[in-house]
Amino acid sequence: MEATAKNNTWLVFLALGALLLIALLAMPLELPPLGQVKPRAHAVERHGEDAVAARKAVLTCGDGLRAQFCPRTSVHGPSVAFWCETGGFLCPGMYLTLGGVEKTCFTRPCEQWRKCND
């Protein structure tokens, strides 16, 4: 009976490992180009014209464009922050899902974009 329990335990671990591998292979390996980002109403509803201006600034940023992978937090899942380094204290930016859907966009201190502060 004990051998059967050990075999079942290994089967469970093997099945979980296979599911994890499938999930990792299904994740996107790169974000779509910023021009193909799917905007959502949340940013404008929450941040108004600041969101519209930040979105436009990021999409037309040029050489100042930066990106940072932001791991899962206690509130939000993993995301990518894109922001435009302006050379000043404030930078326009946006958070995207790994699939390229906009979570939100606004202007905030550049240092917060660099550290993925939610």
Secondary structure, 3 states (H helix, E strand, C coil): CHHHHHHHHHHHHHHHHHHHHHHHHHCCCCCCCHHHCECCHHHHHHHCHHHHHHHHHHHCCHHHEEEEEECCCCCCCCEEEEEECCCCCEEEEEEECCCCEEEEEEEEEHHHHHCCCC
